[in-house]
């Protein structure tokens, strides 16, 4: 979707993300789910995954994963896309690629 190298092994997070995590005192499981989503996002900041898969991978109950996803959405860290079982991580906080690509991703995210 956004033009850039498809092979990546890193992502960048911003100071704004650090502020949100600190101010909202996220618990360990909330951070585990968020980092899991970040680790599994594609180069465009999208994650297509079922909550039951997250629960299995992290050895958590699906109801807890569901609550955590709602918390992440509430704090604007992720949004549900129009595609089933797909989320997008807010590029203001975490992204792959150069600044110009991040800005394009942010425009898309803001319009979800």
Buried (B, 14 or more C-beta within 10 A) or exposed (E): EBEBEEEEEEBBEBEEBEEBBEEEEBEEBBEBBBEBBBEBBEBBBBBEBEBEBBBEBBEBEBEBBBBBBEBBEEBEBBBEBEEEEEBBBBBBBBBBBEEEBBEBBBEBBEEE
